[in-house]
Amino acid sequence: MQAIKKYVEMRKIYHLSTCNTCQRIINDLDLHHEGFEFQNIKEKHISAEELDDLAKKEGSYEALFNRRAMKYRSMGLNEMDLTEDDYRKYILSEYTFLKRPVIIIDDKAFVGNSKKVIAAAQGNL
């Protein structure tokens, strides 16, 4: 029974409430009025199950990984060859490594803030 319920009209956004880019995108797409569940990833980290589900939608954990995070260079990750397991581990251990915003509309995920991604999300509202 749970599998049937999984993709019935899911609308969720993973974001940082202090991120101006996330807030601009939420306002530009008028997501407050679209019935979205909001999850501030600083206050409530993404769960392993949620991350695994996103990785399936996106095709990899690397696609969800934020290389612009300040800690990426400070931890020396830019000098390492990271595996999928590494990407998963770092995203789960530090919220800043999740590329954002992540907009879930039904069974589709829109990850990041590029114009192309945001336009695709808008087209699926």
N, CA and C of each residue as an Amber inpcrd file, in Angstrom:
protein
   375
   0.8010000  -1.1940000   0.0000000   0.0000000   0.0000000   0.0000000
   0.8510000   1.2680000   0.0000000   2.0000000   1.2470000   0.6700000
   2.8310000   2.4380000   0.7450000   3.3770000   2.8470000  -0.6170000
   3.7180000   1.9080000  -1.4550000   4.2880000   2.2180000  -2.7700000
   3.2970000   2.9920000  -3.6190000   2.0120000   2.7010000  -3.4790000
   0.9810000   3.4050000  -4.2450000   0.9250000   4.8680000  -3.8350000
   1.0770000   5.1390000  -2.5670000   0.9750000   6.4910000  -2.0160000
   2.1750000   7.3720000  -2.3560000   3.3020000   6.7750000  -2.6490000
   4.5750000   7.4750000  -2.7410000   4.5790000   8.6960000  -3.6630000
   4.0160000   8.6100000  -4.8660000   4.1150000   9.7240000  -5.7970000
   2.7850000  10.4150000  -6.0610000   1.8870000  10.3460000  -5.1340000
   0.6090000  11.0170000  -5.3060000   0.7890000  12.4890000  -4.9260000
   0.8820000  13.3280000  -5.9460000   0.9070000  14.7880000  -5.7620000
   1.8690000  15.2420000  -4.6640000   3.1590000  14.9680000  -4.8490000
   4.1660000  15.4160000  -3.8860000   4.7550000  16.7420000  -4.3570000
   4.7290000  17.7140000  -3.4840000   5.3200000  19.0130000  -3.7750000
   6.1240000  19.4410000  -2.5540000   7.4290000  19.5130000  -2.7460000
   8.3080000  19.8240000  -1.6240000   9.4850000  20.6230000  -2.1290000
  10.0110000  21.4690000  -1.2590000  11.2200000  22.2230000  -1.6040000
  12.1920000  22.1600000  -0.4320000  13.4260000  21.7550000  -0.7420000
  14.5230000  21.7860000   0.2210000  15.2740000  23.0780000  -0.0480000
  15.4540000  23.8840000   0.9790000  16.0610000  25.2000000   0.7890000
  16.7550000  25.6460000   2.0660000  17.4070000  26.7930000   1.9870000
  17.9330000  27.4740000   3.1700000  17.1560000  28.7700000   3.3140000
  16.5940000  28.9920000   4.4790000  15.7930000  30.2070000   4.6750000
  16.6510000  31.4660000   4.6390000  17.9490000  31.3240000   4.8820000
  18.8460000  32.4850000   4.8790000  19.4880000  32.7440000   3.5160000
  19.1860000  31.8920000   2.5320000  19.7920000  32.0190000   1.2070000
  18.9330000  32.9330000   0.3310000  19.5070000  34.0510000  -0.0650000
  18.7670000  35.0160000  -0.9000000  18.3480000  34.4050000  -2.2400000
  19.1970000  33.5760000  -2.8140000  18.8720000  32.9530000  -4.1010000
  17.6680000  32.0220000  -3.9510000  17.6630000  31.2070000  -2.9030000
  16.5220000  30.3190000  -2.6630000  15.2420000  31.1330000  -2.4820000
  15.3190000  32.1840000  -1.6920000  14.1280000  33.0010000  -1.4330000
  13.6340000  33.6820000  -2.7100000  14.5550000  34.1550000  -3.5420000
  14.1660000  34.7890000  -4.7990000  13.4450000  33.7940000  -5.7050000
  13.9740000  32.5830000  -5.7980000  13.3660000  31.5520000  -6.6470000
  11.9820000  31.1720000  -6.1140000  11.8610000  31.0010000  -4.8020000
  10.5620000  30.6770000  -4.1970000   9.5440000  31.7700000  -4.5150000
   9.9820000  33.0190000  -4.4060000   9.0720000  34.1380000  -4.6970000
   8.7780000  34.2560000  -6.1880000   9.7920000  34.1070000  -7.0340000
   9.5860000  34.2120000  -8.4850000   8.6240000  33.1400000  -8.9980000
   8.7320000  31.9290000  -8.4460000   7.8600000  30.8360000  -8.8770000
   6.5470000  30.8060000  -8.0890000   6.4270000  31.7070000  -7.1030000
   5.2170000  31.8130000  -6.2780000   4.8850000  30.4820000  -5.6170000
   5.8930000  29.8370000  -5.0610000   5.7250000  28.4990000  -4.5080000
   4.9320000  28.4750000  -3.2010000   4.8300000  29.6090000  -2.5150000
   4.0440000  29.6540000  -1.2770000   2.5750000  29.3660000  -1.5620000
   2.1360000  29.6480000  -2.7670000   0.7240000  29.4710000  -3.1180000
   0.4800000  28.2090000  -3.9180000   1.4810000  27.3740000  -4.0650000
   1.3550000  26.1770000  -4.8990000   1.2280000  24.8950000  -4.0710000
   1.0330000  25.0180000  -2.7720000   0.8510000  23.8430000  -1.9220000
   2.1190000  23.0570000  -1.6390000   3.2510000  23.7280000  -1.5850000
   4.5380000  23.0620000  -1.3240000   4.7880000  22.9000000   0.1660000
   5.4510000  21.7990000   0.5060000   5.9890000  21.6090000   1.8450000
   7.4110000  22.1710000   1.8020000   7.7490000  23.0240000   2.7470000
   9.0740000  23.6400000   2.7920000   9.9080000  22.9770000   3.8790000
  11.1540000  22.6350000   3.5300000  12.0780000  22.0800000   4.5100000
  13.3710000  22.8770000   4.4750000  13.6020000  23.6180000   5.5500000
  14.8430000  24.3620000   5.7090000  15.9140000  23.3470000   6.1220000
  16.8480000  23.0740000   5.2230000  17.8170000  22.0010000   5.4540000
  18.8120000  22.2960000   6.5700000  18.8860000  23.5510000   7.0010000
  19.7520000  23.8650000   8.1300000  19.0810000  23.4300000   9.4360000
  17.7710000  23.5830000   9.5120000  17.0340000  23.2150000  10.7160000
  16.6880000  21.7270000  10.7440000  16.3300000  21.1880000   9.5930000
  15.9870000  19.7650000   9.5020000  16.7240000  19.1820000   8.3060000
  17.8220000  18.4990000   8.6060000  18.6630000  17.9320000   7.5500000
  17.8790000  16.9320000   6.7110000  18.2890000  16.7810000   5.4820000
  17.6820000  15.7830000   4.6050000  18.0080000  14.3970000   5.1570000
  17.0430000  13.5090000   5.1290000  17.2670000  12.1570000   5.6430000
  17.9560000  11.3090000   4.5770000  18.5100000  10.1970000   5.0070000
  19.1730000   9.2730000   4.0840000  18.1710000   8.7550000   3.0520000
  16.9650000   8.4520000   3.5010000  15.9320000   7.9490000   2.5860000
  15.5580000   8.9990000   1.5380000  15.3830000  10.2480000   1.9850000
  15.0560000  11.3260000   1.0510000  16.1870000  11.5400000   0.0460000
  17.4220000  11.5120000   0.5360000  18.5790000  11.7020000  -0.3300000
  18.6940000  10.5760000  -1.3470000  18.4880000   9.3520000  -0.8950000
  18.5540000   8.2050000  -1.8000000  17.4840000   8.3090000  -2.8920000
  16.2940000   8.7500000  -2.5180000  15.2030000   8.9290000  -3.4790000
  15.5620000  10.0100000  -4.5090000  16.1360000  11.1020000  -4.0300000
  16.5710000  12.1770000  -4.9330000  17.6570000  11.6920000  -5.8850000
  18.6000000  10.9250000  -5.3750000  19.6970000  10.4240000  -6.2090000
  19.1600000   9.5250000  -7.3160000  18.1260000   8.7430000  -7.0170000
  17.5080000   7.9090000  -8.0470000  16.8780000   8.7840000  -9.1290000
  16.2380000   9.8630000  -8.7260000  15.5980000  10.7660000  -9.6900000
  16.6310000  11.4920000 -10.5500000  17.7300000  11.8660000  -9.9410000
  18.7580000  12.6400000 -10.6320000  19.8250000  11.7750000 -11.3060000
  19.9070000  10.5210000 -10.9220000  20.8650000   9.6210000 -11.5450000
  22.1680000   9.4500000 -10.7900000  22.4210000  10.3220000  -9.8010000
  23.6490000  10.1890000  -9.0110000  23.6010000  11.1210000  -7.8040000
  24.4690000  10.8250000  -6.8350000  24.6340000  11.7220000  -5.6910000
  25.4530000  12.9330000  -6.1140000  26.3420000  12.7350000  -7.0560000
  27.1800000  13.8390000  -7.5350000  26.3240000  14.9770000  -8.0900000
  25.2110000  14.6470000  -8.7480000  24.3240000  15.6680000  -9.3110000
  23.6750000  16.5160000  -8.2200000  23.6660000  16.0220000  -6.9970000
  23.0690000  16.7390000  -5.8690000  24.1060000  17.4860000  -5.0400000
  25.3730000  17.2990000  -5.3740000  26.4770000  17.8250000  -4.5610000
  26.8180000  19.2530000  -4.9580000  26.9300000  20.1160000  -3.9540000
  27.2310000  21.5260000  -4.1570000  28.7320000  21.7860000  -4.0290000
  29.3830000  21.9530000  -5.1670000  30.8250000  22.2340000  -5.1490000
  31.1270000  23.6920000  -4.7930000  30.1200000  24.5190000  -4.7210000
  30.3230000  25.9210000  -4.3490000  30.3220000  26.1400000  -2.8460000
  30.0200000  25.1040000  -2.0910000  30.0100000  25.2130000  -0.6290000
  31.3950000  25.6190000  -0.1400000  31.4220000  26.5000000   0.8350000
  32.6930000  26.9860000   1.3850000  33.5630000  25.8230000   1.8960000
  32.9260000  24.8330000   2.4760000  33.6730000  23.7110000   3.0540000
  34.2890000  22.8000000   2.0020000  33.8180000  22.8890000   0.7690000
  34.3410000  22.0240000  -0.2910000  35.8490000  22.2150000  -0.4370000
  36.2900000  23.4510000  -0.4930000  37.7260000  23.7330000  -0.6140000
  38.4290000  23.6530000   0.7340000  37.7820000  24.1740000   1.7850000
  38.4410000  24.1960000   3.0950000  38.7200000  22.7860000   3.6190000
  37.9080000  21.8080000   3.2220000  38.1290000  20.4190000   3.6340000
  39.0380000  19.6830000   2.6510000  39.4570000  20.3730000   1.5770000
  40.3460000  19.7660000   0.5980000  39.6530000  18.7750000  -0.3330000
  38.3280000  18.8280000  -0.3850000  37.5940000  17.8830000  -1.2260000
  37.8380000  18.1230000  -2.7060000  38.1860000  19.3560000  -3.0590000
  38.4570000  19.6920000  -4.4560000  39.7190000  18.9940000  -4.9770000
  40.5420000  18.4780000  -4.0770000  41.7750000  17.7980000  -4.4710000
  41.6380000  16.2790000  -4.4050000  40.4350000  15.8020000  -4.1170000
  40.2100000  14.3650000  -3.9890000  39.3240000  13.8650000  -5.1200000
  39.4670000  12.5830000  -5.4350000  38.5580000  11.9270000  -6.3760000
  37.4340000  11.3000000  -5.5530000  36.2950000  11.9730000  -5.5240000
  35.1850000  11.5180000  -4.7030000  34.3600000  10.4610000  -5.4280000
  33.8910000   9.4810000  -4.6710000  33.0230000   8.4360000  -5.2100000
  31.5730000   8.7940000  -4.8840000  30.6460000   8.0140000  -5.4290000
  29.2330000   8.2150000  -5.1180000  28.9920000   8.0650000  -3.6150000
  29.6630000   7.1040000  -2.9900000  29.5220000   6.9190000  -1.5390000
  30.0280000   8.1450000  -0.7850000  31.1160000   8.7450000  -1.2780000
  31.6490000   9.9590000  -0.6520000  30.6460000  11.1080000  -0.7550000
  30.0870000  11.3120000  -1.9570000  29.1130000  12.3850000  -2.1320000
  27.9450000  12.2050000  -1.1740000  27.4460000  10.9830000  -1.0740000
  26.3160000  10.6980000  -0.1850000  26.6920000  11.0100000   1.2600000
  27.8610000  10.5340000   1.6790000  28.3220000  10.7320000   3.0580000
  28.4470000  12.2230000   3.3910000  29.0500000  12.9980000   2.4920000
  29.2470000  14.4160000   2.7660000  27.9330000  15.1950000   2.7780000
  27.0140000  14.8660000   1.8810000  25.7150000  15.5570000   1.8770000
  24.9650000  15.2620000   3.1690000  25.0110000  14.0250000   3.6310000
  24.3070000  13.6700000   4.8650000  24.9690000  14.2680000   6.1040000
  26.2810000  14.4780000   6.0410000  26.9890000  14.9980000   7.2190000
  26.9740000  16.5230000   7.3060000  26.7960000  17.2020000   6.1980000
  26.8640000  18.6700000   6.1850000  25.8400000  19.2270000   5.1990000
  24.8490000  19.9320000   5.7130000  23.7430000  20.4170000   4.8730000
  24.1950000  21.3130000   3.7190000  25.3100000  22.0050000   3.8730000
  25.7500000  22.9250000   2.8100000  26.1930000  22.1930000   1.5390000
  26.4060000  20.8810000   1.6420000  26.8170000  20.1320000   0.4550000
  25.6480000  19.7280000  -0.4380000  24.4170000  19.9710000   0.0040000
  23.2680000  19.7000000  -0.8560000  23.0430000  20.9080000  -1.7570000
  23.1020000  20.6780000  -3.0490000  22.8350000  21.7420000  -4.0200000
  21.4050000  22.2210000  -3.7930000  21.1780000  23.5240000  -3.8860000
  19.8550000  24.0420000  -3.5790000  19.4600000  25.2020000  -4.4700000
  18.1660000  25.4310000  -4.5230000  17.0980000  24.6670000  -3.9030000
  16.8660000  23.3570000  -4.6410000  16.1870000  22.4400000  -3.9760000
  15.7100000  21.2150000  -4.6040000  14.1950000  21.2950000  -4.5950000
  13.6220000  21.3140000  -5.7700000  12.1720000  21.4300000  -5.9060000
  11.6440000  20.0840000  -6.4050000  10.7530000  19.4920000  -5.6330000
  10.1430000  18.2180000  -6.0100000   8.7110000  18.5120000  -6.4580000
   8.4020000  18.1110000  -7.6720000   7.0450000  18.2350000  -8.1950000
   6.6530000  16.8490000  -8.6900000   5.7650000  16.2160000  -7.9350000
   5.3360000  14.8480000  -8.2140000   6.5450000  13.9230000  -8.2490000
   6.8450000  13.3090000  -9.3800000   7.9700000  12.3740000  -9.4310000
   9.2190000  12.9800000 -10.0620000   9.2530000  14.3190000 -10.1990000
  10.4090000  14.9910000 -10.8030000  11.1250000  15.8480000  -9.7630000
  12.4490000  15.9280000  -9.9160000  13.2660000  16.7670000  -9.0440000
  13.9810000  17.8070000  -9.8940000  14.0220000  19.0220000  -9.3980000
  14.7190000  20.1210000 -10.0600000  15.7480000  20.6290000  -9.0560000
  17.0220000  20.4250000  -9.3860000  18.0980000  20.6450000  -8.4270000
  18.9890000  21.7980000  -8.8770000  19.1510000  22.7740000  -7.9880000
  20.0490000  23.8910000  -8.2650000  19.3070000  25.1340000  -8.6880000
  20.0890000  26.1630000  -8.9990000  19.4910000  27.4650000  -9.2740000
  19.8130000  28.0050000 -10.6620000  20.2020000  27.1370000 -11.5760000
  20.4750000  27.6180000 -12.9310000  19.1610000  28.0370000 -13.5930000
  19.2530000  28.9290000 -14.5460000  18.0580000  29.4060000 -15.2440000
  17.3250000  28.2610000 -15.9230000  18.0690000  27.3170000 -16.4830000
  17.4840000  26.1700000 -17.1560000  16.6620000  25.3030000 -16.1860000
  17.2110000  25.0460000 -15.0180000  16.5320000  24.2190000 -14.0140000
  15.2780000  24.9280000 -13.5170000  15.3790000  26.2050000 -13.2380000
  14.2370000  26.9610000 -12.7300000  13.1380000  27.0590000 -13.7770000
  13.5230000  27.2480000 -15.0340000  12.5300000  27.2930000 -16.1210000
  11.8260000  25.9430000 -16.2530000  12.5640000  24.8640000 -16.1110000
  11.9570000  23.5270000 -16.1860000  10.9860000  23.3120000 -15.0340000
  11.3650000  23.7530000 -13.8370000  10.4700000  23.6250000 -12.6780000
   9.1970000  24.4320000 -12.9090000   9.3590000  25.6380000 -13.3940000
   8.1960000  26.5010000 -13.6560000   7.2530000  25.8500000 -14.6890000
   7.8090000  25.2010000 -15.6630000   7.0090000  24.5320000 -16.6810000
   6.2480000  23.3290000 -16.1640000   6.6380000  22.8380000 -14.9640000
   5.9600000  21.6760000 -14.3740000   5.0190000  22.0240000 -13.2370000
   4.8620000  23.3140000 -12.9610000   3.9550000  23.7190000 -11.8790000
   2.5140000  23.5400000 -12.2710000
